[in-house]
Amino acid sequence: MKLYCYCFAFFILFSFFDDIYAQTHKKYEPNWESLGQYECPEWFKDAKLGIFIHWGVYSVPEYGNEWYGYHMYRKKKTNHITGNESKETNPTYVHHKKTYGDPKTFGYKDFIPMFKAKKFNPDDWISLFKQAGAKYIVPVGEHCDGFAMYNASHTRWNSLQMGPKRDVLGELAIAARKKGLKVGSSSHLAFGYKWWKYEKDYDTTDPEYQDLYIKPHNYLAAPTKEFLDLFYRRSMDMIEKYKLDLMWFDFGFCAPEYEENRLKILSEYYNLADQWNKGVVLNYKKIGWEPIPDGAAVLDLERGKLDRIRDLPWQTDTSIGRNSWSYVKDWQTKPAGELIDEFVDIVSKNGNLLLNVGPKSDGTIPEDQKQVLLEIGQWLNVNGEAIYASRPWILYGEGTNRSKTGDHTEYNTKAMTEKDIRFTTKENAIYAFVMDWPTSDILIKSFSTTLTSIADQIEKVSLLGSTEDILWKRDETGLMITLPKTKPSSKYAFAFKIKLKEAPDGIYKGVKN
C-alpha cells in the first residue's frame, strides 16, 4: 500500500513539474521571428488531397450560396468589401420574401430548427472520402453566420444544442481518424462582423439574439476588442478540443486588426502541437494583405492557383460546385476530368488540393457529387503512385496552357490538351502526365540531350495502369514515346513513369519511400 502511495505521489509531482515545464519552455513565442521556426509537416506534403465540407444552417434554403444569411436581409445587391449598395435588386432577398416571408418576420435564426440533419452519417461520409483518395478532411467549423458546427464552449448557437443537436465536427473527427485521415476545421467567423444588415424590426437588432448577430454597428467599423477576444477563444476552443491537425482561416483573418490574434493563435497552436507530438498546419489567405510571412504557415488560394513551382508547400481550395460551396438547387457540378487536370497541375507546382463538397441539409451528399469523388478515387487507384508523396521536378510542365496566379482565377482556366504535360518526381522516377490521350507519338522536349534539364540515363518508360511495353527513344529533340496501342483504364491525365538508372542528389531529397 505504501509503495502505491509513493508511486501515486511521484506521478502527481511529475505531472506538476511537467505542466510547469510546458508553460515556461515554449518553443514558439507570439512574434514572427519565433514563428519563422515552423516547418510544414511531411504528412501534409505527402497527402495532396483533402476534402472541404460546407454544411451548416445556410444549407437549409438551398438557394444562392453559403452567403444566404448575408444577402437575405439586403434589398439591393451589396459590395461585401465596402458595404455600398447598387441599384440592382438582390435576388436572394426577393426569394426569401417570396418563400419564407419578410426578413422582419422570418430571420436567419429561424432556419436553425429546420436544420435537422436526420440522415447525417459520419461513417458514410468518411468512407466516401476515403474512396476518393483523400488524406484529410476540413469540415467548416463555423461560417460567417456564427453558427458553430461543434460542441462550442463560447456560444449557445452550436450544433450540439440546436439544429441537429449533434457534435458534427467531433463525430467526423472520430470517424476520420478511425480510417487514418487527418482532421482539420475551418473558421470564417472573422468576416462575420460584417455579415448582418441592421435595420429596424429585423431580428438582427433584437438584444435577445445579439450573441448570434453581434451588436449592431456600422458596416466599416473595426471589430471591437470584445469580438476579437471572442474570435480568439472560439478558434482555440476548436483547436484544443479536437486536437486539430489543420486549422483553416478565411480571408477576414487576414485583416490588419487580427494581427494580435494571428500571433497568439499560431504560437499557441504550434506549442500545443509540440505537446501532442504531431505536425500541424494552419492555412491562411493573402487577399488584400500580407498577413503572415512566408513559411510561418501554409498559404491557401481560393478557387485559384499559381503559375509556377513554389518552394514552400501551398494549397488550393475549390468546390465541386462551380457556382456554390454549399448545396443549392441549381448546383453546377464540375466534371471529374476538369478537377483531375487542375489537381495534377497543382501537385506539379508543390501544392495540395482541398476539394469541397456541399451536402444537403438532411446530411446526404448528392449522387452527382459522389460520382465525381469516386471517379477521382478510381483515377488515383491507377495514378496515385505519381501523386502521393511526390515532389515537383525542376520544371512543372510543358505546353501552352499556363495558369494565372491568384485567388478566383479558375474561371479563366482553359481545358488541358494532349500538348500539355505536367511533371512530378519520387525516388528515381520522373512522372510525365500527358493531360489528354495522345493521338500521335509524344515528344517531351525537356528531356532533350542538348539541354541540362536532366543528363541521367533513362532505364525504362512505362504507363501507369498499363502492362504494355512502351517504346521510346531519346535524342536532341527530347524524349519520344511511341503512342501506346491501348488506352489504360483511367480516363484522364495519363502518367508515364520515366525511371532513371540512379537517382542523382537532389532529385528526391527529403522524400520518403
C-alpha positions as CSV (number, residue, x, y, z in Angstrom):
1,M,0.0,0.0,0.0
2,K,2.9,2.4,0.9
3,L,4.5,1.7,-2.4
4,Y,1.3,2.5,-4.2
5,C,1.0,5.8,-2.3
6,Y,4.6,6.7,-3.1
7,C,4.1,5.9,-6.8
8,F,0.9,7.9,-6.9
9,A,2.6,10.9,-5.2
10,F,5.5,10.7,-7.6
11,F,3.2,10.7,-10.5
12,I,1.3,13.8,-9.3
13,L,4.6,15.6,-8.6
14,F,6.0,14.6,-12.1
15,S,2.8,15.8,-13.8
16,F,3.0,19.1,-11.9
17,F,6.6,19.8,-13.0
18,D,5.8,18.6,-16.5
19,D,3.0,21.2,-16.7
20,I,5.3,23.9,-15.3
21,Y,7.9,23.0,-17.9
22,A,5.4,23.1,-20.7
23,Q,4.3,26.5,-19.6
24,T,7.7,28.0,-19.2
25,H,9.6,26.3,-22.0
26,K,7.5,27.1,-25.1
27,K,9.2,26.7,-28.4
28,Y,7.0,29.4,-30.1
29,E,6.5,32.9,-29.0
30,P,3.9,35.3,-30.4
31,N,6.3,37.1,-32.8
32,W,7.2,36.5,-36.4
33,E,10.8,35.8,-35.7
34,S,9.9,32.9,-33.4
35,L,7.1,31.6,-35.7
36,G,9.7,31.5,-38.5
37,Q,10.9,28.2,-37.0
38,Y,7.8,26.5,-38.2
39,E,8.2,23.7,-40.8
40,C,5.3,22.2,-42.7
41,P,4.8,18.5,-41.6
42,E,5.6,15.7,-44.1
43,W,2.1,14.3,-43.8
44,F,0.7,17.4,-45.5
45,K,3.3,17.5,-48.2
46,D,2.6,13.8,-48.9
47,A,-1.2,14.0,-48.7
48,K,-2.0,16.1,-51.8
49,L,-5.8,15.7,-51.5
50,G,-8.2,16.9,-48.8
51,I,-12.0,17.3,-48.6
52,F,-13.6,20.6,-47.6
53,I,-17.2,20.3,-46.3
54,H,-19.5,23.3,-46.4
55,W,-22.5,22.2,-44.4
56,G,-24.5,24.3,-42.0
57,V,-27.6,26.4,-41.4
58,Y,-27.0,28.0,-44.8
59,S,-27.7,24.6,-46.4
60,V,-31.4,24.7,-45.5
61,P,-32.7,27.3,-48.0
62,E,-30.8,25.6,-50.9
63,Y,-30.6,29.0,-52.7
64,G,-27.8,31.3,-53.9
65,N,-24.9,30.0,-51.9
66,E,-23.5,29.8,-48.4
67,W,-23.8,33.6,-48.1
68,Y,-27.5,33.4,-47.9
69,G,-27.6,35.0,-44.5
70,Y,-25.7,38.0,-45.7
71,H,-28.0,38.6,-48.7
72,M,-31.4,37.7,-47.3
73,Y,-31.6,41.0,-45.3
74,R,-30.4,43.2,-48.1
75,K,-32.9,44.5,-50.6
76,K,-30.2,45.6,-53.1
77,K,-27.0,43.9,-54.2
78,T,-24.2,45.0,-51.9
79,N,-20.5,45.1,-52.2
80,H,-19.2,42.8,-49.4
81,I,-16.0,44.8,-49.1
82,T,-17.3,48.4,-48.9
83,G,-20.9,47.7,-48.0
84,N,-22.1,50.0,-50.8
85,E,-25.5,49.1,-52.3
86,S,-26.1,49.0,-56.1
87,K,-29.4,49.8,-57.8
88,E,-29.9,46.2,-58.7
89,T,-32.5,44.2,-56.7
90,N,-31.0,41.4,-54.6
91,P,-32.4,38.1,-55.9
92,T,-31.8,36.3,-52.5
93,Y,-33.9,38.9,-50.7
94,V,-36.7,38.5,-53.3
95,H,-36.5,34.7,-53.0
96,H,-36.6,34.8,-49.2
97,K,-39.5,37.1,-49.0
98,K,-41.5,35.0,-51.5
99,T,-40.6,31.7,-49.9
100,Y,-40.3,32.3,-46.2
101,G,-41.8,35.8,-45.7
102,D,-40.3,39.2,-44.9
103,P,-37.0,39.1,-43.1
104,K,-38.7,41.1,-40.4
105,T,-40.9,38.0,-39.6
106,F,-38.6,35.2,-40.6
107,G,-34.9,35.8,-39.7
108,Y,-31.8,33.7,-40.3
109,K,-32.1,32.2,-36.8
110,D,-35.5,30.6,-37.9
111,F,-33.7,28.3,-40.3
112,I,-31.9,26.6,-37.3
113,P,-34.8,24.4,-36.2
114,M,-35.2,23.3,-39.8
115,F,-31.6,22.1,-39.9
116,K,-32.3,18.6,-38.5
117,A,-29.7,16.6,-40.4
118,K,-31.7,13.4,-39.9
119,K,-29.7,11.4,-42.5
120,F,-26.2,12.5,-41.4
121,N,-23.9,9.5,-41.1
122,P,-20.3,10.5,-40.5
123,D,-19.0,6.9,-41.2
124,D,-20.7,7.0,-44.6
125,W,-19.2,10.4,-45.4
126,I,-15.7,9.3,-44.4
127,S,-16.0,6.1,-46.3
128,L,-16.8,8.1,-49.4
129,F,-13.9,10.5,-48.8
130,K,-11.5,7.6,-48.3
131,Q,-12.7,6.0,-51.6
132,A,-12.0,9.4,-53.2
133,G,-8.4,9.1,-52.2
134,A,-8.5,12.0,-49.7
135,K,-6.0,12.0,-46.8
136,Y,-7.5,14.8,-44.7
137,I,-10.9,16.5,-44.1
138,V,-11.7,20.1,-43.3
139,P,-15.4,20.5,-42.2
140,V,-16.5,24.1,-41.8
141,G,-16.4,24.6,-38.1
142,E,-18.1,28.0,-38.1
143,H,-19.0,30.0,-41.1
144,C,-19.6,33.8,-41.2
145,D,-23.1,33.2,-39.8
146,G,-21.6,32.4,-36.4
147,F,-23.3,29.0,-36.0
148,A,-20.8,26.6,-34.6
149,M,-20.8,23.0,-36.0
150,Y,-19.2,21.6,-32.9
151,N,-19.6,21.4,-29.2
152,A,-18.7,25.1,-28.6
153,S,-17.8,26.4,-25.2
154,H,-18.3,30.1,-26.0
155,T,-21.6,30.3,-27.9
156,R,-25.0,28.7,-27.4
157,W,-25.5,28.8,-31.1
158,N,-24.0,25.5,-31.9
159,S,-25.0,22.2,-33.5
160,L,-25.0,20.2,-30.2
161,Q,-27.5,22.5,-28.5
162,M,-29.6,23.5,-31.6
163,G,-30.5,22.2,-35.0
164,P,-29.1,18.7,-35.4
165,K,-28.2,18.5,-31.7
166,R,-25.0,16.6,-32.6
167,D,-21.3,17.4,-32.3
168,V,-20.8,17.4,-36.1
169,L,-17.1,18.1,-36.1
170,G,-16.5,15.7,-33.2
171,E,-18.3,12.9,-34.9
172,L,-16.5,13.4,-38.2
173,A,-13.2,13.6,-36.3
174,I,-13.7,10.2,-34.7
175,A,-14.8,8.6,-38.0
176,A,-12.0,10.1,-39.9
177,R,-9.2,9.1,-37.5
178,K,-10.6,5.5,-37.5
179,K,-9.9,5.5,-41.2
180,G,-6.4,7.1,-40.9
181,L,-7.4,10.5,-42.2
182,K,-6.1,13.7,-40.6
183,V,-8.7,16.1,-39.2
184,G,-9.0,19.9,-39.8
185,S,-11.6,22.5,-39.3
186,S,-12.3,26.0,-40.7
187,S,-13.2,29.3,-39.3
188,H,-14.9,32.0,-41.4
189,L,-16.1,33.9,-38.4
190,A,-13.8,36.9,-38.8
191,F,-15.9,38.2,-41.7
192,G,-19.0,37.6,-39.6
193,Y,-18.5,41.1,-38.1
194,K,-19.7,42.4,-41.5
195,W,-22.3,39.7,-42.1
196,W,-25.6,41.1,-40.9
197,K,-27.8,44.0,-42.0
198,Y,-29.0,46.0,-39.1
199,E,-32.4,47.5,-39.7
200,K,-35.4,48.4,-37.6
201,D,-37.6,45.4,-36.9
202,Y,-35.1,42.9,-38.1
203,D,-34.2,40.2,-35.6
204,T,-30.5,41.2,-36.1
205,T,-31.3,44.3,-33.9
206,D,-33.1,42.3,-31.2
207,P,-30.9,42.2,-28.0
208,E,-32.1,38.6,-27.4
209,Y,-30.1,37.4,-30.4
210,Q,-27.1,39.7,-30.2
211,D,-24.9,36.7,-29.3
212,L,-25.6,35.4,-32.8
213,Y,-25.9,38.5,-34.8
214,I,-23.4,40.6,-32.9
215,K,-24.3,44.1,-31.5
216,P,-25.4,46.5,-34.3
217,H,-22.6,48.6,-35.7
218,N,-21.5,50.5,-38.8
219,Y,-20.5,48.2,-41.7
220,L,-17.0,49.6,-41.9
221,A,-16.4,49.7,-38.2
222,A,-13.4,47.8,-37.0
223,P,-14.2,44.8,-34.9
224,T,-14.4,45.5,-31.2
225,K,-12.0,44.1,-28.6
226,E,-14.9,42.1,-27.3
227,F,-15.4,40.4,-30.7
228,L,-11.7,39.9,-31.3
229,D,-11.4,38.2,-27.9
230,L,-14.4,36.0,-28.7
231,F,-12.9,35.1,-32.1
232,Y,-9.7,34.0,-30.4
233,R,-11.5,31.9,-27.7
234,R,-13.7,30.2,-30.3
235,S,-10.7,29.4,-32.6
236,M,-8.7,27.9,-29.8
237,D,-11.7,26.0,-28.5
238,M,-11.9,24.1,-31.8
239,I,-8.2,23.6,-32.0
240,E,-7.8,22.3,-28.4
241,K,-11.0,20.3,-28.1
242,Y,-10.4,18.2,-31.2
243,K,-6.6,18.4,-31.3
244,L,-6.8,19.5,-34.9
245,D,-4.2,18.5,-37.4
246,L,-5.1,21.5,-39.6
247,M,-6.8,24.9,-38.9
248,W,-8.1,26.8,-41.9
249,F,-8.9,30.5,-41.8
250,D,-10.9,32.5,-44.3
251,F,-9.9,35.9,-45.6
252,G,-11.3,38.0,-42.8
253,F,-8.5,36.6,-40.6
254,C,-6.0,38.4,-43.0
255,A,-7.1,41.9,-42.0
256,P,-4.6,44.1,-40.0
257,E,-6.9,44.2,-36.9
258,Y,-6.4,40.4,-36.5
259,E,-2.6,40.7,-36.1
260,E,-2.5,40.1,-32.4
261,N,-4.9,37.1,-32.9
262,R,-2.8,35.7,-35.6
263,L,0.3,35.8,-33.4
264,K,-1.4,34.3,-30.4
265,I,-3.3,31.6,-32.3
266,L,-0.2,30.5,-34.3
267,S,2.1,30.3,-31.4
268,E,-0.3,28.6,-29.1
269,Y,-1.4,26.1,-31.8
270,Y,2.2,25.2,-32.6
271,N,3.1,24.8,-28.9
272,L,0.1,22.6,-28.4
273,A,1.2,20.5,-31.4
274,D,4.6,20.1,-29.8
275,Q,2.9,18.8,-26.7
276,W,0.7,16.5,-28.8
277,N,3.9,15.4,-30.6
278,K,2.5,15.9,-34.1
279,G,2.9,18.2,-37.0
280,V,0.1,20.7,-37.7
281,V,-0.9,23.1,-40.5
282,L,-2.5,26.5,-40.3
283,N,-3.9,27.7,-43.6
284,Y,-4.3,31.4,-44.4
285,K,-5.1,33.6,-47.3
286,K,-3.3,36.7,-48.8
287,I,-6.3,38.6,-50.2
288,G,-5.6,42.3,-49.9
289,W,-2.9,42.0,-47.2
290,E,0.3,40.1,-46.3
291,P,-0.9,38.7,-43.1
292,I,1.7,36.0,-42.4
293,P,5.4,35.9,-43.5
294,D,6.2,33.1,-45.9
295,G,6.9,29.9,-44.1
296,A,5.2,30.6,-40.8
297,A,2.1,28.9,-42.0
298,V,0.7,27.4,-45.2
299,L,-0.7,29.6,-47.9
300,D,-4.1,28.8,-49.4
301,L,-5.6,30.1,-52.6
302,E,-9.3,30.2,-53.1
303,R,-10.5,29.0,-56.5
304,G,-7.1,29.8,-57.9
305,K,-3.6,28.5,-58.5
306,L,0.0,29.5,-59.1
307,D,1.7,29.8,-62.4
308,R,5.0,28.3,-61.3
309,I,6.5,26.0,-58.7
310,R,6.6,27.3,-55.1
311,D,9.4,26.0,-52.9
312,L,7.1,26.2,-49.9
313,P,4.0,23.9,-49.7
314,W,0.7,25.6,-50.6
315,Q,-2.9,24.7,-51.2
316,T,-5.8,25.4,-53.5
317,D,-9.3,25.2,-52.1
318,T,-12.1,24.9,-54.7
319,S,-15.5,23.4,-54.9
320,I,-17.0,20.6,-56.9
321,G,-19.8,23.1,-57.4
322,R,-19.0,25.8,-60.0
323,N,-21.4,28.2,-58.5
324,S,-21.5,27.5,-54.8
325,W,-19.8,25.9,-51.8
326,S,-23.0,24.9,-50.0
327,Y,-25.7,22.8,-51.6
328,V,-28.2,24.8,-53.7
329,K,-30.9,23.5,-56.1
330,D,-29.1,24.8,-59.2
331,W,-25.8,23.4,-58.1
332,Q,-23.5,23.1,-61.1
333,T,-21.1,20.1,-60.8
334,K,-17.7,20.3,-62.4
335,P,-16.8,17.1,-64.3
336,A,-14.2,14.8,-62.7
337,G,-11.8,15.3,-65.7
338,E,-11.6,19.0,-65.2
339,L,-10.9,18.6,-61.5
340,I,-8.3,16.0,-62.1
341,D,-6.5,18.2,-64.6
342,E,-6.5,21.0,-62.0
343,F,-5.3,18.6,-59.3
344,V,-2.3,17.4,-61.3
345,D,-1.3,21.0,-62.3
346,I,-1.5,22.0,-58.6
347,V,0.6,19.0,-57.4
348,S,3.2,19.6,-60.1
349,K,3.8,23.1,-58.5
350,N,4.1,21.7,-54.9
351,G,0.5,22.3,-53.9
352,N,-2.4,20.3,-52.4
353,L,-6.0,20.4,-53.4
354,L,-8.7,20.9,-50.8
355,L,-11.8,19.9,-52.7
356,N,-15.2,21.0,-51.4
357,V,-18.4,19.0,-51.2
358,G,-21.8,20.5,-50.4
359,P,-24.2,18.1,-48.6
360,K,-27.9,18.7,-48.4
361,S,-29.3,19.9,-45.1
362,D,-30.6,16.4,-44.3
363,G,-27.0,15.1,-44.3
364,T,-27.0,13.4,-47.6
365,I,-24.3,14.0,-50.2
366,P,-25.9,14.3,-53.7
367,E,-25.2,11.5,-56.2
368,D,-23.6,13.8,-58.8
369,Q,-21.0,14.9,-56.2
370,K,-20.5,11.3,-55.0
371,Q,-19.8,10.2,-58.6
372,V,-17.2,12.9,-59.1
373,L,-15.4,11.8,-55.9
374,L,-15.5,8.2,-56.9
375,E,-14.1,8.9,-60.3
376,I,-11.2,10.8,-58.7
377,G,-10.6,7.9,-56.4
378,Q,-10.6,5.4,-59.3
379,W,-8.1,7.6,-61.1
380,L,-5.9,7.8,-58.0
381,N,-6.0,4.0,-57.7
382,V,-4.1,3.9,-61.0
383,N,-2.1,7.1,-60.8
384,G,-1.6,7.7,-57.1
385,E,2.0,6.5,-57.3
386,A,2.8,9.7,-59.2
387,I,0.8,11.9,-56.8
388,Y,1.1,10.9,-53.2
389,A,4.5,11.7,-51.5
390,S,5.6,13.2,-54.8
391,R,7.6,16.4,-55.2
392,P,8.0,18.9,-58.1
393,W,10.6,18.3,-60.7
394,I,12.8,21.2,-61.9
395,L,10.0,22.2,-64.3
396,Y,6.3,21.8,-63.6
397,G,5.4,21.1,-67.2
398,E,5.3,21.8,-70.9
399,G,2.6,23.2,-73.2
400,T,0.8,26.5,-73.8
401,N,-1.7,26.2,-71.0
402,R,-0.5,28.4,-68.2
403,S,-2.4,29.2,-65.1
404,K,-2.9,32.7,-63.8
405,T,-1.6,33.3,-60.2
406,G,-4.0,34.3,-57.5
407,D,-7.4,33.7,-55.9
408,H,-10.5,33.4,-58.0
409,T,-8.6,32.8,-61.2
410,E,-10.1,29.4,-62.0
411,Y,-12.9,31.0,-64.1
412,N,-10.2,31.9,-66.7
413,T,-8.8,28.3,-66.9
414,K,-8.6,26.7,-70.3
415,A,-9.1,23.0,-70.9
416,M,-5.8,20.9,-71.0
417,T,-4.9,19.1,-74.2
418,E,-2.5,16.3,-75.2
419,K,0.1,19.0,-75.8
420,D,0.1,19.9,-72.1
421,I,2.4,17.9,-69.9
422,R,2.9,18.1,-66.1
423,F,5.8,16.6,-64.1
424,T,6.2,15.1,-60.6
425,T,9.1,13.2,-59.1
426,K,9.6,10.5,-56.5
427,E,12.7,8.5,-55.7
428,N,14.4,7.6,-59.0
429,A,11.4,8.3,-61.2
430,I,10.0,11.3,-63.0
431,Y,6.3,11.1,-63.9
432,A,5.1,12.9,-67.0
433,F,1.4,13.4,-67.1
434,V,0.0,13.8,-70.6
435,M,-3.2,15.7,-69.9
436,D,-5.3,14.2,-72.7
437,W,-5.0,10.9,-74.5
438,P,-2.5,11.5,-77.3
439,T,-3.4,11.0,-81.0
440,S,0.2,10.7,-82.0
441,D,3.7,9.9,-80.6
442,I,4.6,12.0,-77.6
443,L,7.6,14.3,-77.6
444,I,8.8,15.6,-74.2
445,K,11.2,18.4,-75.1
446,S,12.5,18.9,-71.6
447,F,14.4,15.6,-71.9
448,S,16.5,16.7,-74.9
449,T,20.1,15.5,-74.7
450,T,21.2,19.0,-75.6
451,L,19.5,20.5,-72.5
452,T,20.8,20.4,-69.0
453,S,17.3,19.6,-67.6
454,I,18.4,16.0,-66.9
455,A,21.6,14.3,-68.0
456,D,21.0,11.0,-66.4
457,Q,20.3,7.8,-68.3
458,I,16.7,6.6,-68.6
459,E,16.3,2.9,-67.8
460,K,12.7,2.4,-68.6
461,V,9.4,4.2,-69.6
462,S,6.1,2.7,-68.6
463,L,2.5,3.9,-68.5
464,L,0.7,3.6,-65.1
465,G,-2.4,1.4,-65.5
466,S,-1.0,-0.4,-68.5
467,T,1.1,-3.6,-68.9
468,E,2.1,-2.7,-72.4
469,D,5.8,-2.4,-73.2
470,I,6.3,1.3,-74.0
471,L,8.7,2.1,-76.9
472,W,10.8,5.2,-76.6
473,K,14.0,7.0,-77.7
474,R,15.9,10.0,-76.5
475,D,17.9,12.4,-78.7
476,E,18.5,16.1,-79.1
477,T,14.8,16.7,-79.8
478,G,13.7,15.2,-76.5
479,L,12.1,12.0,-75.3
480,M,9.9,10.5,-78.0
481,I,7.4,8.0,-76.6
482,T,5.6,5.8,-79.2
483,L,1.9,6.1,-78.9
484,P,0.7,3.1,-76.9
485,K,-1.6,0.7,-78.7
486,T,-4.1,0.5,-75.8
487,K,-5.5,3.3,-73.6
488,P,-5.4,2.4,-69.9
489,S,-8.4,2.1,-67.7
490,S,-8.1,5.6,-66.3
491,K,-9.8,8.3,-68.4
492,Y,-7.8,11.4,-67.6
493,A,-4.2,12.7,-67.2
494,F,-2.1,9.7,-68.2
495,A,1.1,9.2,-66.2
496,F,4.2,8.0,-68.0
497,K,6.8,6.8,-65.5
498,I,10.3,7.6,-66.5
499,K,12.6,5.5,-64.4
500,L,16.2,6.7,-64.2
501,K,19.1,4.3,-63.7
502,E,20.0,6.0,-60.5
503,A,18.6,8.9,-58.5
504,P,21.0,11.9,-58.5
505,D,21.4,14.0,-55.4
506,G,18.6,16.5,-55.1
507,I,16.0,14.6,-57.3
508,Y,14.1,13.3,-54.3
509,K,15.8,14.9,-51.4
510,G,13.6,14.6,-48.3
511,V,11.0,12.5,-50.0
512,K,10.1,9.4,-48.0
513,N,9.7,6.0,-49.6
